[in-house]
Amino acid sequence: MKKSAWMEYDTGNWSPRRPMPVALLRQVIERHAPVIHFHPEEIYFPAAIDWYLARALLIDQATGAVIVRHPTPEQLPEGPADPSRPEAMWLTLDPDLAGPALEPELSPPDDPRRGDLAGAKAYVRAVHHPMLGATDLQFWMFYPYDGPGLVRLRPFAFAARRADHLLSLWPGGMHEADWELAVIRIDHHTLTPRAVFLSQHQGGDAIMGEEAMDALERDADGRIQLYASLYGHATYAHADERKLFYLWRNIKLFGLEMALVDRLEKHSSWNLGEPDNYSLFSASWHEPELPEQPWVRFGWRWGSYEPKGGRFTRKLLDDITVLLETRMPSLVLILHIITVGIFALLLALASRLLGGKFGNRLLGSLADNSGPRGPRWQQHKWNALYGFKPPPAQRDWRPEGSSLGRRLAEATDGICRPPVRLIGTALRWLFGPILPKA
């Protein structure tokens, strides 16, 4: 046992074979909790549960009536009695306070969808693994709103440098409420991080082993640095752009190459180790100092319920109407409508033709615009059965040298170069104005 590693902690009579006492848990959280970094363009930040509930309504699905307006945690019902029907009621932001959902750049400063980073809390659950000699510190983070999905586009480019363009899929991917999870596994013998688990959309990353842990970004105090993706809030260990590996990896349509992406960059930060930034609310063992909080027992949805694909079938006409009203008429609008239309068509067909579990797996989270259930009701994560895998290798875009025009020009020793360049220039002139700047 490396007791020298414990010198910065007041461990008392604690033995590594036992669960950590609450006082020690707080010391370890404040020493090893991660720092979450947000993208410069992010506007949908986390919030505390009390802050959200003070701006929310509890809605009954059967009647659409408001059950409780601006409930306190104690007013939330316990259940559900039928776990297979989490959509029987849900929490939703008060429309009198939130107003209509707009594109991120049009969101007013007082929109509660923006959250409250200054008062936000990460909710920490400790899960003891006696066979591993470790404890998982689960950091559950609540976001009142998720913004639109993002797609990286590469237009037609023959014998010319391929240009990237980033496009919002607004209103696709937007939904109320989001619970995200980051896990730091603490070794009982060293009281230092042994592994990290990060939730990301339909899956997540598992960072395990000495080499992988050494590769994590840390600050001067050794605190692990993590990144929340723009609008979607998936958690990653490195700041780069990630193609999403659920639903589709790439789509190539009429020469237009598309991929759903998560954008990550360091700007504003949220240190989960600050005493005001976390709440230790639960442990996997009986701990009298951590009584179960009322909001944990609420098993219905945080955020309104919509069937899979519902936004792209029932609301498509309304959404496109709003899009026309909020954007100046331009060729950019045409590409927005085409892109949203393609996804709407694919998702609507999948929801109709591929019912059941297979269809749900294919649709993934992009088609599911319903709010999630709370931490306790995400049983596999709550019980530390994460099922996450090591980060996959990123599949790069098609390299420049493989473009058809370039290969033809090189094969004919320049004979084809002038006409191919002319075609590339004409296509860039024709289609360039359609795409916004990245």
C-alpha positions as CSV (number, residue, x, y, z in Angstrom):
1,M,0.0,0.0,0.0
2,K,1.4,3.4,-1.1
3,K,0.5,5.4,2.0
4,S,2.9,8.2,0.9
5,A,0.4,9.0,-1.8
6,W,-2.2,9.7,0.9
7,M,-0.3,12.5,2.6
8,E,-2.4,15.2,1.1
9,Y,-5.6,13.6,2.4
10,D,-7.1,13.2,5.9
11,T,-7.9,9.4,5.7
12,G,-8.4,8.8,9.4
13,N,-8.8,5.1,10.1
14,W,-10.1,4.3,6.6
15,S,-8.9,1.0,4.9
16,P,-8.7,0.7,1.1
17,R,-10.9,-2.5,1.4
18,R,-13.8,-0.4,2.5
19,P,-15.9,2.3,0.8
20,M,-14.6,5.8,1.3
21,P,-16.3,7.9,4.0
22,V,-18.1,11.0,2.8
23,A,-15.4,13.4,4.2
24,L,-12.7,11.5,2.1
25,L,-14.9,11.4,-0.9
26,R,-15.2,15.2,-0.9
27,Q,-11.4,15.6,-0.6
28,V,-10.9,13.3,-3.6
29,I,-13.6,15.0,-5.6
30,E,-12.1,18.4,-5.0
31,R,-8.6,17.1,-5.9
32,H,-9.4,15.0,-9.0
33,A,-12.7,16.3,-10.4
34,P,-12.2,17.3,-14.1
35,V,-12.5,20.7,-15.7
36,I,-15.0,20.9,-18.5
37,H,-14.2,23.3,-21.4
38,F,-16.9,24.7,-23.7
39,H,-16.7,25.9,-27.3
40,P,-16.5,29.7,-28.0
41,E,-19.9,29.5,-29.8
42,E,-21.7,27.5,-27.1
43,I,-24.8,29.2,-25.6
44,Y,-26.6,26.2,-24.1
45,F,-24.8,25.7,-20.7
46,P,-25.5,23.4,-17.7
47,A,-27.7,24.4,-14.8
48,A,-28.6,23.3,-11.3
49,I,-31.7,21.3,-10.8
50,D,-33.4,23.9,-8.6
51,W,-32.7,26.6,-11.2
52,Y,-34.3,24.5,-13.9
53,L,-37.3,23.4,-11.9
54,A,-38.1,27.1,-11.1
55,R,-38.6,27.6,-14.8
56,A,-40.3,24.4,-15.7
57,L,-43.7,22.8,-15.9
58,L,-44.8,19.2,-15.2
59,I,-47.0,18.1,-18.0
60,D,-49.5,15.2,-18.2
61,Q,-49.3,13.4,-21.6
62,A,-52.9,12.2,-21.7
63,T,-54.5,15.6,-21.3
64,G,-51.7,18.1,-22.0
65,A,-52.6,19.8,-18.7
66,V,-50.0,21.4,-16.4
67,I,-49.8,19.2,-13.3
68,V,-47.4,21.5,-11.4
69,R,-46.1,24.9,-12.4
70,H,-42.5,25.6,-11.4
71,P,-42.2,22.6,-9.1
72,T,-39.8,22.2,-6.2
73,P,-37.8,18.9,-6.0
74,E,-40.1,17.8,-3.2
75,Q,-43.2,18.2,-5.5
76,L,-41.9,15.8,-8.2
77,P,-43.8,12.5,-8.1
78,E,-41.9,9.3,-7.5
79,G,-42.0,6.6,-10.1
80,P,-43.2,5.6,-12.6
81,A,-45.2,2.6,-11.5
82,D,-44.9,1.3,-15.1
83,P,-41.2,1.8,-16.0
84,S,-42.0,1.0,-19.7
85,R,-44.0,4.2,-20.0
86,P,-41.6,7.1,-19.1
87,E,-43.5,9.3,-21.5
88,A,-46.7,9.5,-19.4
89,M,-45.5,12.9,-18.1
90,W,-42.6,15.1,-18.5
91,L,-40.9,18.3,-17.4
92,T,-40.6,21.1,-19.9
93,L,-39.5,24.8,-19.9
94,D,-42.3,27.2,-19.2
95,P,-43.2,28.7,-22.7
96,D,-44.0,32.0,-21.0
97,L,-40.4,32.2,-20.0
98,A,-38.7,30.4,-22.8
99,G,-40.6,31.6,-25.9
100,P,-40.2,29.9,-29.3
101,A,-37.1,27.8,-30.1
102,L,-34.9,29.9,-32.4
103,E,-31.5,29.3,-34.0
104,P,-28.6,29.7,-31.5
105,E,-27.5,33.1,-32.8
106,L,-31.0,34.4,-32.5
107,S,-31.6,33.2,-28.9
108,P,-32.3,36.1,-26.5
109,P,-29.9,36.6,-23.6
110,D,-32.6,35.8,-21.0
111,D,-33.7,32.5,-22.7
112,P,-33.7,29.8,-20.0
113,R,-32.5,27.3,-22.7
114,R,-29.1,29.0,-22.2
115,G,-28.8,27.5,-18.7
116,D,-26.8,29.0,-15.9
117,L,-23.1,28.2,-15.9
118,A,-22.4,30.5,-12.9
119,G,-24.7,28.5,-10.6
120,A,-24.5,25.1,-12.3
121,K,-23.7,22.0,-10.3
122,A,-22.3,18.5,-11.3
123,Y,-24.2,15.8,-9.3
124,V,-21.7,13.2,-8.1
125,R,-22.6,9.6,-7.3
126,A,-19.9,7.3,-5.9
127,V,-19.9,3.6,-6.9
128,H,-17.6,1.3,-4.9
129,H,-15.9,-1.6,-6.8
130,P,-14.6,-3.9,-3.9
131,M,-13.1,-6.4,-6.4
132,L,-11.2,-3.7,-8.2
133,G,-10.1,-1.8,-5.2
134,A,-11.6,1.4,-6.7
135,T,-14.4,3.9,-6.6
136,D,-16.1,5.5,-9.6
137,L,-16.9,9.2,-9.2
138,Q,-19.8,9.7,-11.6
139,F,-20.3,13.4,-12.5
140,W,-23.8,13.8,-13.8
141,M,-24.3,17.1,-15.6
142,F,-27.7,18.6,-16.5
143,Y,-28.3,20.9,-19.5
144,P,-31.7,22.5,-20.0
145,Y,-31.4,22.3,-23.8
146,D,-29.4,20.8,-26.6
147,G,-28.9,22.8,-29.8
148,P,-28.9,21.7,-33.5
149,G,-26.7,19.0,-35.0
150,L,-23.8,20.0,-37.1
151,V,-22.7,18.6,-40.5
152,R,-19.4,19.1,-42.2
153,L,-19.8,19.5,-46.0
154,R,-17.3,19.2,-48.8
155,P,-18.7,20.4,-52.1
156,F,-17.8,19.4,-55.6
157,A,-14.0,19.9,-56.2
158,F,-12.2,18.6,-59.2
159,A,-8.5,19.3,-59.5
160,A,-8.9,21.9,-56.8
161,R,-8.3,22.1,-53.1
162,R,-11.4,20.7,-51.4
163,A,-13.1,23.3,-49.2
164,D,-14.8,22.5,-45.9
165,H,-18.1,24.1,-44.8
166,L,-19.9,23.7,-41.6
167,L,-23.6,23.8,-41.6
168,S,-26.2,23.7,-38.8
169,L,-29.0,21.2,-39.2
170,W,-31.4,23.5,-37.3
171,P,-34.0,22.5,-36.2
172,G,-32.6,18.9,-36.5
173,G,-31.2,17.5,-33.2
174,M,-32.6,20.2,-31.0
175,H,-34.4,18.9,-27.9
176,E,-35.1,19.8,-24.3
177,A,-33.0,18.6,-21.4
178,D,-29.8,16.5,-21.5
179,W,-28.0,14.4,-18.9
180,E,-24.3,13.9,-19.6
181,L,-21.9,11.7,-17.7
182,A,-18.2,11.8,-17.0
183,V,-16.6,9.2,-14.7
184,I,-13.3,9.3,-12.9
185,R,-12.3,5.9,-11.5
186,I,-10.2,6.4,-8.3
187,D,-7.7,3.7,-7.2
188,H,-8.0,3.1,-3.5
189,H,-4.3,2.4,-3.0
190,T,-3.1,5.6,-4.5
191,L,-6.2,7.8,-4.4
192,T,-5.4,8.9,-8.0
193,P,-7.4,8.4,-11.2
194,R,-7.0,5.0,-12.8
195,A,-9.5,5.2,-15.7
196,V,-11.9,7.7,-17.3
197,F,-15.3,7.0,-18.9
198,L,-17.1,9.6,-21.0
199,S,-20.6,9.5,-22.4
200,Q,-21.1,10.5,-26.0
201,H,-24.6,10.3,-27.7
202,Q,-25.3,6.6,-28.2
203,G,-22.0,5.4,-26.7
204,G,-18.8,6.8,-25.2
205,D,-15.1,6.5,-24.7
206,A,-13.2,4.3,-22.1
207,I,-9.7,5.6,-21.3
208,M,-7.9,2.9,-19.4
209,G,-4.3,1.8,-18.9
210,E,-1.2,3.8,-18.0
211,E,-0.3,4.9,-21.5
212,A,-3.9,6.2,-22.3
213,M,-4.1,8.0,-18.9
214,D,-0.7,9.6,-19.4
215,A,-1.9,11.0,-22.7
216,L,-4.8,12.9,-21.1
217,E,-4.5,16.7,-21.0
218,R,-4.0,18.0,-17.5
219,D,-3.5,21.4,-15.9
220,A,-0.6,22.4,-13.6
221,D,-2.3,20.7,-10.7
222,G,-2.7,17.5,-12.5
223,R,-6.5,17.9,-13.0
224,I,-7.9,16.1,-16.1
225,Q,-9.2,18.5,-18.8
226,L,-12.3,17.5,-20.7
227,Y,-14.3,19.1,-23.6
228,A,-18.1,19.4,-24.1
229,S,-19.1,19.3,-27.8
230,L,-20.8,22.4,-29.3
231,Y,-24.6,22.3,-28.7
232,G,-24.7,18.5,-28.1
233,H,-22.5,18.4,-25.0
234,A,-21.0,15.0,-25.6
235,T,-17.8,14.8,-23.5
236,Y,-14.4,14.2,-25.0
237,A,-10.8,14.0,-23.7
238,H,-9.2,16.1,-26.5
239,A,-10.1,19.3,-28.4
240,D,-10.6,18.4,-32.0
241,E,-13.5,17.8,-34.4
242,R,-15.0,14.3,-34.2
243,K,-17.1,12.6,-36.8
244,L,-20.0,10.9,-35.1
245,F,-19.9,7.1,-35.3
246,Y,-23.6,6.5,-34.7
247,L,-26.2,6.6,-37.4
248,W,-24.0,7.5,-40.4
249,R,-20.2,8.0,-40.7
250,N,-20.3,9.7,-44.0
251,I,-22.9,10.4,-46.7
252,K,-21.8,11.0,-50.3
253,L,-24.7,12.5,-52.3
254,F,-24.4,13.9,-55.8
255,G,-20.7,14.7,-55.2
256,L,-21.4,16.4,-51.9
257,E,-19.6,14.7,-49.0
258,M,-21.3,15.1,-45.6
259,A,-20.6,13.9,-42.1
260,L,-22.2,14.6,-38.7
261,V,-19.6,16.1,-36.4
262,D,-18.9,17.2,-32.8
263,R,-16.9,20.4,-32.5
264,L,-14.6,20.9,-29.5
265,E,-12.6,23.9,-28.5
266,K,-11.4,25.5,-25.3
267,H,-13.0,28.7,-24.2
268,S,-15.1,29.1,-21.0
269,S,-14.3,26.5,-18.3
270,W,-16.2,24.7,-15.5
271,N,-14.1,23.3,-12.7
272,L,-16.1,20.5,-11.1
273,G,-13.8,20.4,-8.2
274,E,-14.8,23.7,-6.8
275,P,-17.0,23.2,-3.7
276,D,-19.8,25.3,-5.2
277,N,-19.7,23.5,-8.5
278,Y,-20.7,20.0,-7.4
279,S,-23.2,18.2,-5.1
280,L,-22.3,14.7,-3.7
281,F,-25.8,13.2,-3.8
282,S,-25.6,9.4,-3.9
283,A,-23.4,6.3,-3.1
284,S,-23.8,2.7,-4.2
285,W,-23.5,1.6,-0.5
286,H,-25.7,2.6,2.4
287,E,-24.5,6.0,3.5
288,P,-26.5,7.8,6.2
289,E,-24.9,11.1,5.3
290,L,-26.2,10.9,1.7
291,P,-30.0,10.5,1.9
292,E,-31.7,10.2,-1.5
293,Q,-32.8,13.5,-2.9
294,P,-36.4,13.9,-4.1
295,W,-35.6,14.7,-7.7
296,V,-33.6,11.4,-8.1
297,R,-36.9,9.4,-7.6
298,F,-38.6,11.2,-10.5
299,G,-38.5,8.6,-13.3
300,W,-40.3,10.3,-16.1
301,R,-38.7,12.4,-18.8
302,W,-36.7,15.6,-18.3
303,G,-37.8,17.4,-21.4
304,S,-40.8,17.0,-23.6
305,Y,-41.6,13.7,-25.3
306,E,-41.7,13.2,-29.1
307,P,-41.8,9.8,-30.8
308,K,-38.7,8.8,-32.8
309,G,-38.7,10.7,-36.1
310,G,-41.6,12.8,-34.9
311,R,-39.9,16.2,-35.4
312,F,-39.1,15.3,-39.0
313,T,-42.6,14.2,-39.9
314,R,-45.2,16.1,-37.9
315,K,-43.3,19.4,-37.5
316,L,-41.3,19.6,-40.7
317,L,-43.6,22.0,-42.4
318,D,-43.8,24.3,-39.4
319,D,-40.0,24.2,-38.9
320,I,-39.3,25.1,-42.6
321,T,-41.8,27.9,-42.3
322,V,-40.0,29.3,-39.3
323,L,-36.7,28.9,-41.2
324,L,-38.1,31.0,-44.1
325,E,-39.1,33.7,-41.7
326,T,-35.9,33.9,-39.8
327,R,-33.4,33.8,-42.6
328,M,-33.0,36.3,-45.4
329,P,-33.8,34.7,-48.8
330,S,-30.6,33.5,-50.2
331,L,-29.0,30.4,-51.8
332,V,-27.8,29.4,-48.3
333,L,-31.5,28.9,-47.5
334,I,-31.9,26.4,-50.4
335,L,-29.0,24.3,-49.1
336,H,-30.5,24.4,-45.5
337,I,-33.8,23.1,-46.8
338,I,-32.3,20.5,-49.0
339,T,-30.1,19.2,-46.2
340,V,-32.9,19.1,-43.6
341,G,-35.2,17.6,-46.2
342,I,-32.7,14.8,-46.9
343,F,-32.4,13.9,-43.2
344,A,-36.1,14.3,-42.7
345,L,-36.9,11.9,-45.6
346,L,-34.4,9.3,-44.4
347,L,-35.5,9.4,-40.8
348,A,-39.2,9.4,-41.7
349,L,-38.7,6.4,-44.0
350,A,-36.7,4.6,-41.3
351,S,-39.2,5.3,-38.6
352,R,-42.0,3.9,-40.8
353,L,-40.3,1.0,-42.5
354,L,-37.9,-0.2,-39.8
355,G,-39.9,-0.4,-36.6
356,G,-38.9,-2.1,-33.4
357,K,-35.5,-2.3,-31.9
358,F,-33.6,-2.5,-35.2
359,G,-35.2,0.7,-36.4
360,N,-34.5,2.5,-33.1
361,R,-30.8,1.5,-33.3
362,L,-30.6,2.8,-36.8
363,L,-32.3,6.1,-36.0
364,G,-30.0,6.8,-33.0
365,S,-30.3,9.9,-31.0
366,L,-30.6,12.3,-33.9
367,A,-34.1,11.1,-34.5
368,D,-35.1,10.9,-30.9
369,N,-36.1,14.4,-29.8
370,S,-37.5,13.4,-26.5
371,G,-35.9,14.4,-23.2
372,P,-33.9,11.8,-21.3
373,R,-34.8,10.0,-18.0
374,G,-32.9,11.0,-14.9
375,P,-29.6,9.3,-13.7
376,R,-31.2,6.7,-11.5
377,W,-33.3,5.5,-14.4
378,Q,-30.4,5.0,-16.7
379,Q,-29.7,1.8,-15.0
380,H,-26.6,0.5,-16.8
381,K,-24.7,3.8,-16.2
382,W,-26.1,4.2,-12.6
383,N,-24.7,0.8,-11.7
384,A,-21.4,1.5,-13.5
385,L,-22.1,-0.9,-16.4
386,Y,-20.9,1.6,-18.9
387,G,-20.2,-0.5,-22.0
388,F,-18.0,2.2,-23.4
389,K,-15.2,1.4,-25.8
390,P,-11.7,2.9,-26.4
391,P,-11.9,5.9,-28.8
392,P,-12.2,4.7,-32.4
393,A,-9.6,5.9,-34.9
394,Q,-10.9,8.8,-36.9
395,R,-11.6,8.3,-40.6
396,D,-10.2,11.2,-42.5
397,W,-11.8,12.9,-45.4
398,R,-10.8,11.7,-48.8
399,P,-7.3,13.0,-49.4
400,E,-6.6,15.7,-52.0
401,G,-4.5,13.4,-54.1
402,S,-7.5,11.1,-54.8
403,S,-9.7,13.6,-56.5
404,L,-10.7,12.5,-60.0
405,G,-9.5,15.7,-61.7
406,R,-6.1,15.5,-60.1
407,R,-5.5,11.9,-61.0
408,L,-6.5,12.5,-64.6
409,A,-4.2,15.5,-64.9
410,E,-1.2,13.7,-63.5
411,A,-1.9,10.6,-65.7
412,T,-1.9,12.7,-68.9
413,D,1.1,14.8,-67.9
414,G,-0.7,18.1,-67.9
415,I,-2.8,17.6,-71.1
416,C,-6.0,17.5,-69.1
417,R,-5.0,20.1,-66.5
418,P,-6.4,23.3,-68.2
419,P,-9.9,22.0,-68.9
420,V,-10.1,20.3,-65.5
421,R,-9.1,23.5,-63.8
422,L,-11.7,25.3,-65.9
423,I,-14.4,22.9,-64.8
424,G,-13.3,23.2,-61.1
425,T,-13.4,27.0,-61.3
426,A,-16.9,26.9,-62.9
427,L,-18.2,24.6,-60.2
428,R,-16.7,26.7,-57.4
429,W,-18.2,29.8,-58.9
430,L,-21.6,28.1,-59.3
431,F,-21.9,26.3,-56.0
432,G,-19.6,28.4,-53.7
433,P,-22.3,31.0,-52.9
434,I,-24.7,28.2,-51.7
435,L,-22.4,27.3,-48.8
436,P,-21.7,29.5,-45.8
437,K,-18.2,30.2,-44.6
438,A,-16.9,27.7,-42.0
